[in-house]
Amino acid sequence: MPDREPLDVLDAIHTTRAQRYLKPDPIPEDVLWQILDAAIRGPTGGNQQGWGWVVIRDPAIKQQIAEVYSERLLSAYGYGRVSDEELGTARITRGGVAEGEVGIDQRNRRGVVHLAEYYAEVPVIVAPVMQTAARMDDNTRRAGAGLGGSIYGAMQNLMLAARAFGIGSVLTWTLDEGTFFRDLLGLPENSFVMGLIPLGYLERGRFSQARRKPLGEVVHWDRWGEQRDAPESGR
Ligand SMILES: Cc1cc2nc3c(=O)[nH]c(=O)nc-3n(C[C@H](O)[C@H](O)[C@H](O)COP(=O)(O)O)c2cc1C
């Protein structure tokens, strides 16, 4: 594999984060195959592998995705509406704007808006598709967890493998309740696009460690609420 440097698995995990400034330069097809080959090593319930991976390079399709994505994302969450001044030190959250650790801060907001504006220019968008006809109308939490759980690990594999080739990615939402993506991509009935992953070499930024809540705050030992301070990670 000539296009990649050796990369320790923990280093890859720690430095695979949302990259939203991506160059339009093409990604070689053999690299895309290797990235997808890593994706499908991910887990699925009962090893059913009820997935399909649509690799989108057609400019006309990318353009349509870009238009729908930016309209839905920017209008649904107000990323475009909130200015840096209004946001201040707060973050955009699902519920609006709030102070705290969780949510999208000023810098990320600019990244989100940038990607929405340039989505059509990324060289590749991967659409991970689940086609589990029997369960698609089952709205229980269990079914939802099974559906997502049977592809999100593979999607993370895909992003980790991209990272190994120096390619940035970010998991984005489709915000699709209807059939737009099914029609656009000619998908079989009862299939659903579980997200969209743009891929590209980095235009800005670098592969750095993502910021998260303190580890000790989110880890519970034996029972919820039994917590300890985590050791320094040394990273
Ligand atoms: C279900 C899901 C949907 C997401 N949707 C979007 C999206 O539509 N647009 C976007 O720019 N990022 C999206 N993200 C990326 C998150 O914003 C990102 O993972 C989070 O901010 C952490 O980024 P970091 O790893 O760089 O810290 C999504 C992530 C997930 C898991």
Ligand as a Chemical Component Dictionary entry (heavy atoms), coordinates in Angstrom:
data_LIG
# 
_chem_comp.id                   LIG 
_chem_comp.type                 NON-POLYMER 
_chem_comp.pdbx_formal_charge   0 
_chem_comp.three_letter_code    LIG 
# 
loop_
_chem_comp_atom.comp_id 
_chem_comp_atom.atom_id 
_chem_comp_atom.alt_atom_id 
_chem_comp_atom.type_symbol 
_chem_comp_atom.charge 
_chem_comp_atom.model_Cartn_x 
_chem_comp_atom.model_Cartn_y 
_chem_comp_atom.model_Cartn_z 
_chem_comp_atom.pdbx_ordinal 
LIG C1  C1  C 0 -25.308 11.215 13.658 1  
LIG C2  C2  C 0 -24.333 12.310 13.300 2  
LIG C3  C3  C 0 -24.723 13.314 12.445 3  
LIG C4  C4  C 0 -23.819 14.334 12.109 4  
LIG N1  N1  N 0 -24.216 15.277 11.208 5  
LIG C5  C5  C 0 -23.357 16.233 10.823 6  
LIG C6  C6  C 0 -23.712 17.143 9.808  7  
LIG O1  O1  O 0 -24.808 17.086 9.249  8  
LIG N2  N2  N 0 -22.794 18.068 9.431  9  
LIG C7  C7  C 0 -21.540 18.148 9.989  10 
LIG O2  O2  O 0 -20.767 19.010 9.581  11 
LIG N3  N3  N 0 -21.168 17.289 10.964 12 
LIG C8  C8  C 0 -22.038 16.316 11.370 13 
LIG N4  N4  N 0 -21.656 15.390 12.308 14 
LIG C9  C9  C 0 -20.296 15.436 12.864 15 
LIG C10 C10 C 0 -20.270 15.929 14.298 16 
LIG O3  O3  O 0 -20.556 17.300 14.336 17 
LIG C11 C11 C 0 -18.883 15.627 14.869 18 
LIG O4  O4  O 0 -18.732 14.233 14.929 19 
LIG C12 C12 C 0 -18.718 16.205 16.257 20 
LIG O5  O5  O 0 -18.858 17.601 16.241 21 
LIG C13 C13 C 0 -17.350 15.862 16.818 22 
LIG O6  O6  O 0 -16.342 16.397 15.996 23 
LIG P1  P1  P 0 -14.796 16.191 16.349 24 
LIG O7  O7  O 0 -14.546 14.718 16.310 25 
LIG O8  O8  O 0 -14.015 16.936 15.303 26 
LIG O9  O9  O 0 -14.597 16.744 17.720 27 
LIG C14 C14 C 0 -22.528 14.362 12.662 28 
LIG C15 C15 C 0 -22.135 13.328 13.513 29 
LIG C16 C16 C 0 -23.021 12.302 13.814 30 
LIG C17 C17 C 0 -22.569 11.167 14.723 31 
# 
loop_
_chem_comp_bond.comp_id 
_chem_comp_bond.atom_id_1 
_chem_comp_bond.atom_id_2 
_chem_comp_bond.value_order 
_chem_comp_bond.pdbx_ordinal 
LIG C1  C2  SING 1  
LIG C2  C3  SING 2  
LIG C2  C16 DOUB 3  
LIG C3  C4  DOUB 4  
LIG C4  N1  SING 5  
LIG C4  C14 SING 6  
LIG N1  C5  DOUB 7  
LIG C5  C6  SING 8  
LIG C5  C8  SING 9  
LIG C6  O1  DOUB 10 
LIG C6  N2  SING 11 
LIG N2  C7  SING 12 
LIG C7  O2  DOUB 13 
LIG C7  N3  SING 14 
LIG N3  C8  DOUB 15 
LIG C8  N4  SING 16 
LIG N4  C9  SING 17 
LIG N4  C14 SING 18 
LIG C9  C10 SING 19 
LIG C10 O3  SING 20 
LIG C10 C11 SING 21 
LIG C11 O4  SING 22 
LIG C11 C12 SING 23 
LIG C12 O5  SING 24 
LIG C12 C13 SING 25 
LIG C13 O6  SING 26 
LIG O6  P1  SING 27 
LIG P1  O7  DOUB 28 
LIG P1  O8  SING 29 
LIG P1  O9  SING 30 
LIG C14 C15 DOUB 31 
LIG C15 C16 SING 32 
LIG C16 C17 SING 33 
# 
